[in-house]
Amino acid sequence: MKSVVVRSLVLLSACVSSACVSSDQESALGIKLKQDALIIDGNYAGRNYKLFVPSSYSADRSIPLVMMLHGCSQDPAQFATGTQMNALGESERFLVVYPEQPSSANIAKCWDWFAAEHQARGSGQPAILAGLVSELGKKYNIDSRRVYVGGLSAGAAMAVILGATYPDVFAAIAVGSGLEYKATSAAMRSGGPSPANQGVLAYRAMGTRARTVPVIVFHGSSDGTVVPVNGDQVISQWAKTNDLASDGTADGNISDSPASTESGTVRGGRSYTRSIYRDRTTGSDVMIKVMVSGMGHAWSGGSASGSFTDPKGPDASKMTWDFFRAHPQAGSAVPDAGSGDLATVDASIPDLATPPDLATRTDLAMTPADLSMDLGRDLGVPPDLSADLGQDAAVDAASGKTIQIPGTAAESGFVGQYATDGISSSVLKVGDKGMYNGDTYRTIVSFDISSLAALPVKTVELVLFRKSQSGSVSGLTLDAKSGFFGKSAALAQEDYAAAASHIAVAAVSPPGTDGAKLSVSLPVSVLREGSKLQVRIRASTPIDFPSDTLELHSSGTLAPTLVVTY
């Protein structure tokens, strides 16, 4: 690790007669520190970071570590100033590290929480951040049971990922205006996929390291960047994950129904509600949700000298530390803090935003009768997890009947945002035309569902196959229409923006390779009326010069299919 230290670590105890933090640094970080506190600039795996070391640090006594992940367009100094976490670190005696996401990795300096390569253990940015903990542990006496992570916006979404992929490293997480595990960028505007499904995926990502991860969530009721429903979904996702992780079964001992809710008002500031969620078996508080009335996309409380803060809100930094302090990790974390497997991606963890089709997984040597057994490899999934996947068509099919309905080719295809962007009944593509445009092409897939009118439908699944991809497509969002978009079932340009009866009914990650299958669970309610169902698919892509498109197979055995169980 290359680092520039304001004053040599060897002289830590000697930083009494001369300040180790300059007045300029104090101003930039929004704090007034004792003379022997340290602000260290370092670099690990291509990421710069700032590390705050309290004046009371001594190498002969272990100390907690709090990792703080900034939001888009921010940097470590701004986030430290805004949150005032260093002042808490000084008074409460803990280290604070602020990793930086450079513009070279993301032009907006966002942590890439929405990309599959940054959602798994041993891969991408989660591996780097866990590795930084390990690196700091070589230089400081860090209490491995008290390592925590919190963040704002993109940083909060990455904190959620770290809680799922490195539960052995991070004892608890704080989520400020964040999103559930493996959400796509579309979730920012309309909410993410099913929190129950995402909760199962997060549990699977934990593997044999599965344990209850305490979570505190902050969200503003007027957040227009990451809409407030995401705060609720983070709680619901972690309720499902922690329910499974607590005892290996989906028995509801931890749920997203709060044990208590209290209201408060900051003097001269905003009102808020604080909901507490408990483990019904142990009686311990597992999750807290703080919803701040009237707050937008910001860190609650803190200093106006930073960025994206709301000083009128309750003090999120103080509430976060109080929560962290009450939730050390039981036992000891692994000595290498996860760095031992930084180069190994757990390939058995799916990258889809909905549970995989267990009956067709090629990496699981199973038949439907075996689904109640171990779900494979070293994931540590309990035998009865299959009982919690009742929405999965592959599971229900074992005890019910299945109908496969092919798409109506003449009524399916892509439509452009404008008439000049084209229309085709033979090509299914989504994405953008480049030149700094976005969401140029949307695909409409049409189905004749008249044969389902009298059936007691249990599950609905849309099956698609990737044909080709150009550029980057980070997520797919699906709208559904009972009947048809526009004026008729025939494909028309007006279908691009026509009203839907089910908006953002699913949000998923696209298939990773040509020919790969994508199974998307849809609510049964999409079939509630009419003899026709149409699904509109739109993509999340970077706003850049090159075109970013994904094409799906439109004909043959890989054409879109609706799989219905009853």
Secondary structure, 3 states (H helix, E strand, C coil): CEEEECCCHHHHHHCCCCCCCCHHHHHHHCCCCCCCCEEEEEEECCEEEEEEECCCCCCCCCEEEEEEECCCCCCHHHHHHHHCHHHHHHHHCCEEEEECCCCCCCCCCCCCCCCHHHCCCCCHHHHHHHHHHHHHHCCCCEEEEEEEEEEECHHHHHHHHHHHHCCCCCCEEEEECCCCCCCCCCHHHHCCCCHHHHHHHHHHHHHHHCCCCCEEEEEECCCCCCCCHHHHHHHHHHHHHHHHHHHCCCCCCCCCCCCEEEEEECCCCCEEEEEEEECCCCCCEEEEEEEECCCCCCEEECCCCCCCEECCCCCHHHHHHHHHHCCCCCCCCCCCCCHHHCCCCCCCCCCCCCCCCHHHCCCCCCCHHHCCCCCCCCCCCCHHHHHHCCCCHHHHCCCCCEEEEECCHHHCEEEECCHHHCEECCCEEEEECCCCCCCCEEEEEEEECHHHCCCCCCEEEEEEEEEEEECCCCEEEEEEEECCCCCCCCCCHHHHCCCCCEEEEEEECCCCCCCCEEEEEECHHHHCCCCEEEEEEEEECCCCCCCEEEEECCCHHHCCEEEEEC
